[in-house]
Amino acid sequence: MSLTLHKSDLTPTEIVRELDKYIVGQAAAKRAVAVALRNRSRRKRLSPEMAREVTPKNILMIGPTGVGKTEIARRLARLAGAPFVKVEATKFTEVGYVGRDVDSIVRDLAEASYQLVMQEMKARVAERADVLAVDNVASLLRVSGAELRSGRYDEQFVEIEVNEEAAMPFMGMFGSEQMQGLGEMLKNLMPQRKVRRRLKVREALEVLRNQEAERLVDKEEATQEALRRAQEDGIVFLDEIDKIARRQGATGGPDVSGEGVQRDLLPVVEGTVVATRLGPVSTDHVLFIAAGAFHVSKPSDLIPELQGRFPIRVELEPLGPDEFERILREPANSLLRQYTALLEADGTELVFTPEAIRAVAEFAHQANRDLEDIGARRLSTVLERVLEEVSFQSDLGRVEITREYVEARLQGVLASPDLSRYIL
């Protein structure tokens, strides 16, 4: 049973249009993930026999850092209401070496799925949980629920009983991730104990609302839905895969270990069953999106078996001043909108002239060119420098940011490479 209707029935064109609200450019990558998401809804209309045979067409994104690879995958998952995890290939080591094991990807996906489902199920019972929480606190204060909701008692202290996880002094004994997973399951089997806490009424209401919602949710239903969603809708973003690729002509050294990690990843990407605290999770229909800059290595340096598991390959374009300017202006969550809203909350009306926006874009591009290219992330560092003085103050009224102001704030920064490494 699906708990919430998400936008999983959008056409590829509509999916791209949604992604365009948050990510500038990168049309090829958006089209690839849009088709992958649409194929999931198509698969659900097939007969069970045929649906079992249709596996996701995993995607390999190739492009420098900061051009939107992660954001495309994350926004896609949010659009579909799908559980999502991002992992870095370099955090894994071959079995037998110290480091994370690849099965932890699936355990993390299952946990992300459970939290997603619980959030939705708790939202369904939020009104009932609110009534119970208000009644509980109102009875302690011997007032009516209506009086309590008026806010008159928000700062008054009240003592409530809350759940606290039972102490597990032996948890430190579990060293590996597998054993910690076992410890987590044992912890869940242990009864919760009650403790009394003294809180302000507004804080107590929040704690009790969450506690009541947890109690009202059917945990078994949540677990089963989380397992279904992890297996059928899960999206794993595997970043820095280029760093475990064996470069042509390389012999020995860390690349051998990298090849071992690839071979460990292969069963998970191909389709396997991993034990999680929720139950066994099959990865047969999980969508894997791998990404890497591939500055030194090439996709063909990956082991052939893993290459074959990423049939869709898209190259993302590097960003120039024009793209930076669009990133500042267009997305629904653009940095300029974020900074404007933050300072507006403190009584400052921030206004950027078009020339100022262009200047920020040009400086960001120049910093990437002269220093390390970190893509759109550079915009944040440049804006922090530009708005440092304004952000330090409050209630400034209307503040117009001009090109001259931007240049004055950044004057001399890029001229001194050593200094700019620390500031930008």
VOTI-556183 format. One line per 2 residues: number of its first residue (from 0); for each residue x, y, z of N, C-alpha, C. Coordinates in steps of 0.001 Angstrom, whole numbers, plus 500000, padded with zeros to 6 digits. Each point is the difference from the previous one (the first is absolute). Layout:
N
NUM = X Y Z X Y Z X Y Z  ...
END
This chain:
424
0 = 500845 498807 500000 499155 501193 500000 500874 501234 500000  499710 500959 499148 500765 501241 499963 499308 501030 500879
2 = 500758 500628 500889 499415 500905 500970 499696 501372 499423  500846 500456 499101 499885 501360 499497 500131 500003 498484
4 = 499188 500811 499354 500101 500127 498552 501054 501050 499672  501088 499567 499396 501048 500921 499600 499877 500241 498499
6 = 500948 500753 499449 499927 500374 498589 500683 498949 499134  499775 498737 500315 500680 498937 499269 499364 499737 498639
8 = 498822 500565 499753 499336 499795 498728 500226 501160 499033  500926 500876 500320 500322 501081 499083 500675 499447 498753
10 = 499777 500652 498887 500701 499621 498775 501447 500485 500105  500913 499448 499180 501384 500496 500023 500097 501509 499801
12 = 499171 500552 499118 500021 501452 499774 499628 500752 501269  498991 499501 500702 499564 500655 501240 501047 499860 501101
14 = 500669 498849 500033 501059 499789 500998 501133 500993 499771  500412 500148 498735 501066 500955 499681 499575 501417 500380
16 = 498745 500316 499751 499495 501338 500338 500088 500239 501515  499702 498976 500780 500106 500118 501457 501454 500185 500422
18 = 500904 499232 499392 501423 500120 500334 500555 501361 499601  499453 500561 498920 500448 501321 499539 499759 501092 501034
20 = 499061 499765 500918 499708 501003 501022 501159 500158 500981  500843 498969 500078 501059 499999 501013 501410 499902 499427
22 = 500125 499509 498780 501327 499754 499427 500083 500658 498629  501048 500775 499810 500204 500712 498733 500740 499097 499016
24 = 499490 499949 498751 500691 499270 498944 500002 498492 500195  501055 499344 499494 500207 498547 500104 498797 499222 499468
26 = 499550 500378 498810 498807 499397 499400 500154 498500 499789  501184 499555 499562 500188 498569 499711 499841 499165 501257
28 = 500566 500448 501108 499895 499260 501256 498561 499987 500498  499310 501117 499863 498602 500066 500432 499128 499053 499178
30 = 500245 499940 498705 499220 499101 499143 500238 498543 500389  501252 499675 500312 500332 498611 500354 499287 499565 501269
32 = 500049 500841 501041 499356 499610 501263 498481 500050 499867  499492 500893 499150 498552 500081 499790 499468 498709 499370
34 = 500726 499481 499029 499599 498734 499365 500101 498854 501005  501051 500003 500823 500162 498949 501006 498838 500007 500984
36 = 499582 501186 500424 498878 500092 500933 498697 499590 499327  499806 500430 498760 498776 499645 499279 499917 498493 499778
38 = 501143 499375 499737 500006 498552 499781 499528 499239 501237  500205 500589 501157 499513 499351 501224 498477 499949 500024
40 = 499371 501111 499626 498538 499998 499985 499485 499100 498876  500744 499929 498875 499606 499096 498920 500086 498548 500455
42 = 501068 499677 500730 500209 498625 500454 498856 499528 500905  499447 500923 500795 498940 499624 500927 498706 499622 499286
44 = 499923 500318 498700 498795 499642 499236 500146 498668 499283  501182 499390 500108 500243 498726 499323 499490 498833 500831
46 = 499908 498854 499352 499641 498783 500735 501120 499674 500986  499706 499334 501122 501037 499672 500986 501186 499267 499384
48 = 499706 499087 499055 501079 499229 499372 500946 500908 499206  499420 500907 499201 500815 500903 499217 500699 501035 500876
50 = 499300 500488 501034 500566 501027 500881 501264 499498 500696  500010 498713 500337 501186 499439 500659 501217 500047 499090
52 = 499776 499920 498708 501113 499960 499045 500532 501388 499640  499188 501028 500227 500396 501355 499616 500793 500634 501142
54 = 501272 500215 499796 500860 500590 501026 500333 501444 499633  500343 500823 500980 500311 501406 499700 501224 500131 499097
56 = 499982 500998 499162 501169 500337 499179 500827 501022 500786  501013 499487 500700 500808 500868 500852 500743 501043 499178
58 = 500311 501115 500650 500538 501176 499302 501384 500348 500530  500913 500322 499106 501318 500500 500372 500096 501460 499561
60 = 500141 500887 500970 500148 501430 499709 501483 500357 500011  500439 500672 498946 501403 500368 499859 500094 501523 499950
62 = 500739 500576 500938 500128 501453 500002 500718 500488 501234  500534 501215 499961 500744 500552 501133 499111 500235 501212
64 = 500632 500241 501130 499248 500225 501227 499195 501293 499919  498869 500013 500700 499215 501224 500116 499177 500387 498803
66 = 499737 499053 499072 499215 500360 498809 498562 499484 500079  499643 499336 501114 498600 499609 500190 499730 498507 500035
68 = 501032 499167 500030 499781 498543 499949 499195 499518 501205  500464 500361 501187 499302 499568 501215 498612 500610 500077
70 = 499894 501277 499674 498716 500690 500130 498952 499404 499071  500399 499595 498806 499054 499375 499071 499455 498714 500611
72 = 500883 499162 500540 499561 498728 500587 499132 500240 501231  500411 500945 500852 499242 500275 501217 498612 500552 499694
74 = 499932 500918 499055 498707 500583 499638 499093 498964 499344  500593 499104 499232 499213 498941 499371 499347 499132 501071
76 = 500785 499625 501015 499467 499171 501080 498885 500721 500748  500214 501291 500254 498982 500765 500718 498729 500112 499175
78 = 500162 500182 498708 498861 500101 499094 499169 498717 500020  500683 498859 500080 499323 498706 499965 499594 499510 501381
80 = 500405 500706 501063 499752 499507 501353 500749 498712 500253  501193 499886 499413 500768 498753 500071 501089 500104 501054
82 = 500290 498900 500698 501141 500017 500923 501292 500210 499235  500885 500804 500567 501218 500413 499297 501182 499978 500951
84 = 501120 499453 499528 501242 500107 500755 501118 500393 499045  500895 500826 500524 501212 500362 499251 501186 499388 500723
86 = 500836 499286 499273 501193 499399 500586 501195 500331 499114  501159 500044 500609 501222 500255 499248 500773 498701 499864
88 = 500322 499659 498770 500677 498732 499738 501316 499891 500751  500640 501135 500241 501308 499990 500669 499899 499651 501481
90 = 498777 499974 500555 499841 499664 501414 500003 498484 500227  499971 499246 498913 499956 498547 500119 501371 499400 499760
92 = 500217 498841 500611 501220 499251 499748 499627 498563 499720  500939 499268 499450 499752 498588 499753 499655 499280 501293
94 = 499211 498944 499899 499693 499169 501157 501316 499508 500592  500127 500142 501301 501239 499578 500646 500873 501170 500391
96 = 499699 501198 499449 500743 501197 500365 499120 500869 500894  500641 500922 500722 499241 500891 500865 499243 501003 499137
98 = 498719 500193 500296 499185 500942 499234 498569 499507 499915  499166 500730 499301 498595 499608 499871 499870 498843 499027
100 = 499020 499136 500249 499733 498943 499035 498833 500434 499120  499975 499504 498784 499029 500493 499021 498561 499690 500391
102 = 499774 498960 500804 498633 499693 500436 499398 501133 500820  500858 500846 500571 499476 501113 500793 499208 500968 499128
104 = 500262 500005 498692 499209 500832 499082 498527 499613 500098  499757 498705 499980 498621 499510 500021 499374 500205 501377
106 = 500801 499827 501044 499471 500248 501341 499628 501472 500167  500842 500894 499461 499686 501433 500059 498742 500325 499191
108 = 499848 499334 498859 498823 500227 499162 498732 499556 500726  500068 498855 500655 498848 499502 500758 499637 500969 501118
110 = 501012 500525 500675 499740 500944 501093 499406 501294 499460  500529 500492 498869 499450 501208 499389 498543 499786 499600
112 = 499716 498813 499492 498638 499669 499601 499067 499988 501208  500465 499411 501093 499178 499923 501220 499708 501395 500537
114 = 501022 500858 500040 499794 501361 500503 499034 500774 499112  500089 499787 498690 499106 500659 499054 498550 499563 500227
116 = 499812 498702 500148 498654 499467 500217 499442 500460 501346  500836 499956 501037 499547 500431 501321 499587 501465 499978
118 = 500746 500822 499293 499667 501418 499891 498621 500176 499369  499720 499220 498959 498703 500097 499328 498873 499467 500882
120 = 500249 498883 500661 498953 499402 500831 499715 500870 501224  501046 500622 500555 499791 500881 501145 499224 501247 499579
122 = 500211 500451 498760 499247 501151 499497 498515 499673 499902  499684 498732 499693 498596 499594 499888 499283 500033 501344
124 = 500730 499770 501091 499370 499954 501330 500338 501244 500810  500539 501030 499334 500481 501192 500713 498886 500694 500779
126 = 498803 500104 499398 498907 500698 500683 499596 499262 501271  499889 498695 499904 499640 499197 501174 501102 500089 501062
128 = 501253 499940 499570 501121 500093 500936 500008 501359 500697  499647 501049 499263 499961 501349 500576 498937 500091 501084
130 = 498823 499443 499726 498912 500024 500989 500427 499288 501275  500607 498820 499856 500422 499227 501165 501076 500736 500799
132 = 500949 500629 499291 501070 500733 500678 499450 501189 500770  499096 500745 499372 499401 501165 500660 499186 499566 501212
134 = 499206 498944 499852 499207 499495 501129 500889 499590 501157  501117 499354 499679 500937 499533 501028 500542 501170 500807
136 = 500527 501014 499299 500590 501153 500698 498933 500835 500697  498854 500161 499352 498918 500789 500599 499550 499391 501323
138 = 499937 498665 500043 499575 499345 501239 501024 500210 501117  501283 500044 499623 501037 500228 501007 499902 501409 500581
140 = 499644 500958 499155 499885 501395 500445 498602 500330 500513  499076 499040 499818 498602 500179 500422 499372 501217 499311
142 = 500229 500039 498679 499359 501028 499180 499340 499286 498824  499226 500730 499228 499363 499404 498828 500979 499979 498827
144 = 499682 499148 499029 500831 499948 498807 500017 501322 499267  498866 500678 499968 499920 501292 499316 500903 501022 500672
146 = 500025 499998 501342 500876 500927 500723 501465 499711 499685  500314 498725 499950 501394 499612 499731 500421 500438 498594
148 = 499098 499860 499043 500304 500366 498615 500137 501510 499813  499532 500771 500937 500075 501457 499874 501432 500513 500066
150 = 500896 499165 500531 501406 500397 500109 500359 500649 501315  498997 500206 500874 500252 500674 501282 500948 499218 500891
152 = 500037 498674 499806 500801 499157 500910 501298 499497 499364  500322 500508 498820 501147 499457 499247 501303 499997 500782
154 = 500237 501039 500803 501270 500118 500715 499956 499386 501397  498841 499476 500382 499887 499364 501320 500610 498602 499949
156 = 500599 499570 501093 500621 498674 500041 499004 498951 500447  500183 498816 499430 499146 498864 500348 500854 498740 499984
158 = 499673 499049 500832 500753 498750 500055 499201 498919 499280  500632 499388 498993 499313 498963 499224 500800 498707 500003
160 = 499323 498935 499641 500632 498681 499910 500287 499701 498530  501256 499701 499705 500383 499734 498613 500716 498670 499901
162 = 500025 499461 498787 500704 498738 499761 501491 500260 499867  500771 499090 500523 501445 500076 499823 500493 498606 499674
164 = 500883 499917 498992 500516 498688 499627 500760 499400 501160  499784 498713 500196 500688 499307 501081 501504 500071 499784
166 = 500721 500195 501095 501456 500075 499902 500559 498649 499592  501012 500027 499131 500625 498760 499536 501508 500116 500174
168 = 500514 499698 501203 501417 500173 500248 500882 499124 499141  499419 498928 499425 500828 499088 499211 500075 500391 498539
170 = 499374 501137 499602 500018 500408 498594 501406 500250 499494  500887 500454 500915 501368 500270 499589 500745 498765 499555
172 = 499461 498827 500332 500646 498747 499614 499868 499743 498512  499014 500650 499355 499757 499736 498596 500868 500918 499158
174 = 501038 499473 499400 500946 500815 499250 499611 500168 498554  499794 498913 499276 499720 500082 498574 498583 500492 499755
176 = 499753 500410 498753 498655 500485 499658 498975 498885 500108  500402 498770 499621 499056 498893 500096 499580 499779 501454
178 = 500980 500044 500911 499696 499779 501401 499219 501165 500588  500274 501208 499519 499222 501140 500472 498556 499889 499543
180 = 499804 499437 498799 498641 499765 499534 499271 499020 500905  500729 498948 500445 499424 499040 500940 499667 500687 501310
182 = 500920 500873 500449 499753 500733 501238 498769 500877 499893  499796 500612 498831 498828 500837 499779 498723 499180 500094
184 = 500014 498792 499419 498810 499146 500064 499704 499585 501436  501064 499659 500760 499804 499617 501393 499430 501162 500805
186 = 500485 501211 499692 499515 501186 500704 498513 500200 499752  499575 499738 498764 498589 500181 499665 499103 498997 500712
188 = 500570 498849 500365 499224 498985 500698 499844 500314 501484  500887 500839 500520 499958 500322 501422 498905 501018 500281
190 = 499296 499865 501118 498911 500928 500303 500527 501400 500300  499198 500997 499599 500372 501371 500318 499602 500295 501433
192 = 500794 500781 500683 499636 500370 501358 499559 501456 500010  499203 500342 500993 499461 501351 500125 500890 500825 500926
194 = 500215 501243 499609 500713 500938 500868 499192 501286 500070  500186 500741 501070 499277 501269 500157 500929 501151 499657
196 = 499466 500939 499223 500787 501173 499594 499196 501265 500252  500712 501032 500421 499366 501299 500258 500287 500907 498812
198 = 498945 500394 499290 500138 500790 498783 499007 501153 500007  500298 501014 499160 499005 501033 499772 498841 499379 499223
200 = 498808 500569 500179 498797 499420 499394 500143 499839 498491  500519 501016 499313 500122 499908 498537 500956 498871 499609
202 = 501052 499773 500786 500931 498908 499724 499358 498656 500328  499275 499958 501110 499339 498762 500413 498973 499555 498966
204 = 499263 500969 499444 499002 499669 498980 500660 499379 498775  501150 500549 499592 500699 499461 498837 500461 498575 500242
206 = 500559 499753 501181 500464 498653 500352 498838 499020 500034  498913 500414 500605 498844 499105 500134 499293 499769 498670
208 = 499939 501019 499149 499411 499796 498668 500751 498906 499249  501323 500094 500030 500820 498998 499313 499823 498620 500638
210 = 499956 499966 501319 499856 498731 500711 498651 499362 499724  498942 500806 499994 498657 499469 499719 499902 499523 498555
212 = 500592 500750 499080 499976 499588 498598 500723 498670 499826  501148 499855 500662 500733 498725 499961 499115 498864 500496
214 = 499261 500250 501058 499157 498949 500587 498824 499641 499100  499467 501006 499289 498826 499763 499159 500340 499287 498690
216 = 501252 500092 499585 500412 499386 498732 500117 498487 500163  499533 499281 498992 500145 498540 499964 501424 499677 499548
218 = 500845 499570 500932 501420 499778 499695 500190 498874 498984  499177 498987 500074 500138 498894 499047 499658 500461 498585
220 = 498949 500791 499897 499638 500552 498688 501121 500893 499472  500579 500807 500900 501094 500880 499600 501196 499194 499514
222 = 500313 498927 500697 501141 499165 499620 499793 499370 498632  498810 499456 499778 499728 499339 498724 500009 500992 498842
224 = 499430 501183 500228 500002 501013 498951 501422 500500 499729  500790 500132 501069 501389 500444 499839 500807 498982 499209
226 = 499795 498723 500278 500687 498954 499243 499589 500041 498533  498698 500131 499753 499519 500051 498616 500605 501182 499263
228 = 500000 501159 500666 500471 501202 499329 501511 499966 499766  500740 499445 500958 501451 499892 499816 500317 499128 498793
230 = 499268 498888 499859 500266 499054 498917 499487 500477 498651  498834 500624 499981 499360 500366 498737 500330 501415 499541
232 = 500228 500911 500962 500155 501416 499659 501346 500591 500402  500840 499233 500694 501244 500538 500540 500932 500551 498935
234 = 500687 501095 500340 501002 500612 499126 501297 500146 500787  501089 499450 499453 501318 500109 500629 500888 500841 499098
236 = 500562 501058 500565 500935 500857 499261 501410 499637 500448  500754 499410 499094 501350 499508 500297 501013 500998 499434
238 = 500506 500865 500869 500873 501088 499566 501470 499574 500006  500810 500754 499261 501460 499801 499939 500379 498603 499504
240 = 499190 499448 499128 500307 498654 499507 501263 500005 499150  500341 501163 499443 501221 500087 499195 501251 499757 500843
242 = 499911 500251 501300 501175 499865 500865 500301 498548 500383  499089 499095 499666 500314 498577 500212 500209 499286 498674
244 = 500014 500788 498894 500284 499417 498691 501504 499811 499868  500412 498895 499387 501424 499726 499824 500475 500712 498735
246 = 500912 500932 500179 500498 500756 498865 500849 499122 499094  499899 500269 498716 500757 499212 499025 501495 500085 500278
248 = 500652 498847 500032 501432 499960 500227 500385 499957 501460  498991 500188 500922 500322 499979 501422 500230 498574 500458
250 = 500973 499817 500847 500274 498671 500549 500166 500117 501494  499370 499065 500726 500127 499978 501453 499395 501241 500635
252 = 500380 500275 501235 499561 501206 500691 498520 500004 500305  499462 501196 500315 498623 500104 500433 498989 499565 498964
254 = 500363 500078 498693 499039 499660 498953 499584 498538 500060  500905 499135 500488 499638 498593 500157 498873 499873 501009
256 = 500126 500755 501110 498935 500002 500989 498721 500551 499398  500144 501044 499145 498834 500576 499343 499292 498995 499134
258 = 500748 499163 499304 499382 498954 499187 499263 499004 500887  500559 499737 501188 499317 499109 500938 498678 500577 500459
260 = 499973 501312 500233 498753 500655 500395 498974 499880 498875  500444 500179 498767 499084 499835 498862 499380 498610 499995
262 = 500817 498996 500251 499486 498624 499984 499058 499748 501177  500238 500683 501106 499072 499891 501125 498679 500709 499706
264 = 500085 501112 499257 498788 500746 499646 499151 499264 498982  500647 499210 499168 499326 499372 498868 498746 499212 500390
266 = 500049 499112 501011 498778 499247 500343 498850 500909 500436  500327 501085 500722 498954 500914 500458 499333 500675 498812
268 = 500815 500422 499022 499457 500668 498812 499274 499004 499098  500547 498790 499894 499370 498973 499162 498667 499533 500568
270 = 499937 499936 501312 498786 499515 500655 500324 498912 500994  499809 500308 501268 500261 499028 501058 499022 500264 501126
272 = 500045 499183 501031 499139 500193 501165 500891 500270 501206  499697 501089 500707 500801 500399 501154 499108 500026 501231
274 = 500491 499429 501094 499257 500016 501260 500107 501380 500633  498861 500595 500341 499969 501292 500694 499170 499828 501267
276 = 499962 501020 500823 499236 499886 501247 498497 499899 499738  499563 500431 498795 498579 499900 499649 499655 498640 499425
278 = 501015 499306 499491 499795 498733 499307 500864 499959 498759  499933 498906 499230 500813 499900 498785 499546 500991 498927
280 = 500971 500646 499350 499721 500969 498935 500683 499528 498722  499223 499849 498932 500542 499646 498692 500346 501273 499244
282 = 501150 499996 499334 500418 501183 499234 499731 499848 498504  499230 498983 499616 499746 499739 498574 499443 501215 499269
284 = 499153 500791 500695 499319 501099 499317 500348 501362 500596  501099 500059 500742 500506 501287 500483 500703 500702 498838
286 = 499764 501306 499865 500661 500776 498955 501322 500550 500538  501099 499659 499334 501314 500498 500380 500426 501095 499023
288 = 500382 501147 500557 500539 501093 499200 501424 500230 500480  500966 499682 499163 501408 500198 500358 500493 501290 499373
290 = 501012 500596 500625 500502 501277 499491 501479 500140 500292  500673 500734 499131 501413 500271 500201 500493 501031 499009
292 = 501082 500663 500366 500571 501006 499101 500770 499349 498857  500644 498872 500270 500794 499273 498999 501022 500925 499337
294 = 500700 500786 500840 501063 500849 499480 501229 499169 499631  500322 499029 500859 501194 499179 499797 499631 498663 499369
296 = 499045 499319 500611 499550 498723 499454 498865 500227 499004  499564 498921 499353 498896 500048 499035 498968 498943 500411
298 = 498747 500159 499563 499006 498975 500302 500440 498600 499560  500777 499935 498924 500472 498694 499517 501037 499378 500926
300 = 500496 500764 500981 500940 499449 500969 499293 499226 501111  498679 500153 500097 499236 499170 500936 500018 498566 499510
302 = 499835 499048 500915 499998 498603 499560 498822 499785 499053  500161 499171 498969 498964 499843 498974 498629 499647 500566
304 = 499970 499140 501026 498709 499581 500555 499237 501187 500581  500741 500918 500668 499340 501165 500594 499595 501000 498921
306 = 500848 500163 498994 499638 500874 498872 498667 499579 499402  499839 498687 499835 498784 499481 499376 498751 500261 500801
308 = 500171 500269 501294 498846 500262 500864 499580 501467 499988  500720 500833 499250 499642 501416 499865 499897 500335 498514
310 = 498928 499512 499367 499883 500158 498545 499720 501417 499541  499418 500832 500856 499679 501375 499620 501139 500903 500476
312 = 500627 500706 499075 501096 500897 500366 499709 501404 499498  500148 500957 500901 499747 501396 499622 501157 500870 500494
314 = 500383 500956 499177 501057 500935 500376 499371 501327 500401  500398 500504 501156 499505 501290 500467 500998 501088 499631
316 = 499464 501134 499611 500825 501097 499512 500591 500804 501145  501248 500470 499857 500554 500925 500998 499230 501310 499979
318 = 500071 500734 501100 499214 501223 500140 500846 501241 499744  499450 500937 499235 500663 501273 499729 499238 501143 500627
320 = 500395 501253 499747 499333 501162 500594 498503 500058 499698  499613 499642 498783 498576 500042 499637 499188 499031 500848
322 = 500540 498779 500179 499289 498993 500815 499942 500441 501464  501113 500587 500492 500014 500481 501382 498944 501087 500210
324 = 499886 500884 499017 499002 501064 500117 498591 499418 500041  499744 499006 499160 498679 499351 500013 499753 499270 501317
326 = 501051 499369 500548 499860 499289 501276 499641 500973 501123  500560 501201 499926 499684 501013 501011 498574 500521 499853
328 = 499510 500052 498772 498707 500625 499735 498813 499036 499998  500147 498845 499324 498833 499241 499569 499425 498970 500971
330 = 500805 499133 500633 499397 498919 500790 499094 500507 501115  499005 499176 500335 499047 500378 501042 500690 500187 501349
332 = 501119 499314 500190 500737 500088 501264 501348 500681 499798  500077 500955 499075 501277 500619 499651 500661 500632 501223
334 = 501328 500119 499922 500749 500582 501119 499561 501423 500294  499706 500763 498968 499566 501382 500220 498682 500035 500767
336 = 499085 499107 499654 498724 499944 500729 500239 499596 501451  500941 499061 500218 500286 499556 501367 500584 501139 500839
338 = 501003 500683 499462 500620 501097 500742 499003 501134 500242  499193 500296 498985 499004 501062 500146 499015 499677 501118
340 = 499527 498746 500050 499044 499597 501029 500641 500028 501388  501251 499539 500094 500682 499983 501298 500147 501413 500567
342 = 500461 500931 499167 500230 501351 500490 498693 500761 500211  498979 499646 499214 498693 500630 500180 499437 499676 501376
344 = 500317 498786 500494 499541 499605 501339 500622 500876 501081  501096 500685 499654 500699 500866 500962 499857 501480 499656
346 = 498993 500313 499180 499717 501405 499730 500846 500648 498925  500607 499185 499137 500816 500544 498914 499431 499551 498659
348 = 499673 500961 499139 499479 499696 498664 501168 500014 499007  500386 498828 499556 501156 499859 499121 499553 500074 498539
350 = 500617 500894 499232 499652 500158 498589 501282 499943 499176  500090 499025 499097 501144 499870 499097 499659 500621 498656
352 = 500856 500868 499506 499809 500506 498638 500441 498913 499015  499477 500026 498772 500425 499012 499004 501513 499982 499797
354 = 500627 501188 500046 501448 500085 499804 500744 499343 501157  499447 500097 501205 500629 499368 501164 499947 498479 499889
356 = 498871 499493 499537 499863 498551 499826 501010 499502 498973  500141 500765 498924 500979 499611 498973 501415 500026 500566
358 = 500296 500982 500835 501335 500098 500588 500297 498797 500894  499019 499570 500803 500185 498820 500857 500264 498775 499142
360 = 499229 499857 498925 500180 498852 499104 501392 500001 499378  500458 501165 499581 501320 500100 499365 501127 499701 500988
362 = 499862 500519 501225 501014 499731 501015 500048 498516 500354  498832 499371 500110 499953 498563 500318 500688 499195 498901
364 = 499714 500354 498764 500628 499300 498880 501510 500204 500002  500435 501217 500265 501437 500282 500028 500691 499234 501131
366 = 499339 499927 501163 500581 499266 501130 500134 498517 499664  499004 499443 499333 500079 498593 499591 501119 499781 498985
368 = 500178 500967 499129 501010 499867 498950 501410 500124 500579  500170 500951 500942 501332 500263 500535 500377 499082 501154
370 = 498989 499510 500709 500249 499112 501136 499495 498615 499637  499345 499332 500932 499425 498686 499702 498574 500187 499501
372 = 499612 499255 498971 498648 500119 499457 499049 499188 500866  499182 500702 500795 499023 499320 500852 498577 500279 499520
374 = 499884 500469 498770 498684 500182 499400 499169 501060 500701  498689 499734 500069 499058 500981 500551 500201 500235 501491
376 = 500710 499108 500673 500263 500200 501427 500781 501297 500228  500731 500438 498994 500792 501219 500130 499105 501228 500229
378 = 498783 499952 499498 499102 501136 500174 499744 500290 501471  499880 498958 500809 499761 500191 501439 501165 500710 500663
380 = 501232 499585 499657 501161 500616 500629 500145 501454 499584  499720 500293 498739 500097 501385 499526 498929 500869 500666
382 = 498756 499499 500062 498921 500770 500616 500247 500239 501483  500561 499013 500690 500320 500176 501416 500959 501168 500179
384 = 500985 500073 499121 500961 501091 500074 499338 501341 499679  499169 500015 498971 499336 501241 499587 499075 500520 501103
386 = 499270 499096 500660 498961 500409 500959 500453 499926 501451  501298 499835 500211 500511 499837 501363 499599 501159 500914
388 = 500211 501238 499551 499699 501173 500824 498499 500168 500203  499237 499811 498933 498547 500156 500088 499410 498953 500943
390 = 500474 498777 499916 499476 498916 500831 500332 500199 501471  501077 500725 500290 500429 500217 501371 499066 500969 500734
392 = 499261 500781 499224 499119 501010 500598 498540 499608 499799  499108 500773 500611 498564 499731 499858 499241 501317 499912
394 = 498734 499897 499560 499115 501166 499880 500630 501125 499173  500565 499642 498864 500654 500987 499137 499031 500642 499013
396 = 498778 499468 499934 499066 500517 499003 500396 499515 498615  499803 500854 499004 500304 499603 498624 501503 500152 499728
398 = 500620 498913 499552 501416 500010 499657 500141 499550 498551  500516 500883 499155 500178 499660 498578 501440 499545 499772
400 = 500128 498799 499443 501311 499455 499680 500278 500285 498529  501000 500829 499738 500350 500385 498635 501270 499283 499555
402 = 500295 500131 498728 501244 499409 499492 501212 500615 500710  499930 501301 500236 501104 500674 500674 500205 499444 501413
404 = 498885 499716 500678 500089 499444 501353 500644 498620 499959  499571 499167 499057 500571 498656 499857 501497 500082 499744
406 = 500388 500855 499080 501419 500118 499654 500817 500522 501179  499416 500905 500773 500709 500535 501168 500218 498916 501047
408 = 498978 499165 500217 500105 498941 500996 501005 498928 499576  500140 499791 498692 500878 498930 499506 501340 500519 499500
410 = 500177 501303 500087 501232 500597 499480 501227 499420 500708  500932 499555 499227 501245 499505 500561 499967 498539 500419
412 = 498810 499389 500074 499917 498610 500449 500615 499069 498967  499514 500114 498758 500521 499125 498958 501417 500375 499581
414 = 500382 501243 500289 501341 500437 499628 501064 499328 500852  499585 499488 501160 500938 499317 500895 499607 498541 500103
416 = 500609 499129 499199 499606 498585 499969 500013 499333 501367  501029 500283 500811 500071 499359 501311 498822 500411 500865
418 = 499670 501302 499984 498893 500492 500797 498674 499443 499501  499839 499965 498681 498726 499561 499424 499719 498544 500314
420 = 501025 499209 500215 499778 498590 500340 499277 499878 501343  500244 500956 500884 499352 499964 501296 498631 500676 499984
422 = 499872 501040 499186 498759 500793 499997 498984 499467 498998  500487 499549 498839 499075 499518 498976 500143 498500 499789
END
